[in-house]
Amino acid sequence: MVGSEYDRRMAVDHGARLAQAAKAAHAAQTRGDHAAANEAWRRYGLIRDVRRDPQELLDEGVALSKVAIDLWLQG
């Protein structure tokens, strides 16, 4: 049961961190602080991505790199 308690606690922490980052982003947007909003949304994305499959993240990064190279070669 220790593993399931840990999993449950981690899920709550993850959800709370996501909610906190979203709240900060919305508050910054409301204030018109675009830099703080961008940083808060970046943080939100990083927190969300923690749960993603590492191979999926790697594949996405490789695909983005290929697009960047293609764009650079066109310019």
Buried (B, 14 or more C-beta within 10 A) or exposed (E): EEEEEEEEEEEEEBEEBBEBBBEBBEEBBEEEEEEBBEBBBEBBEEBBEEEEEEEEEEEEEEEEEEEEEEEEEEE
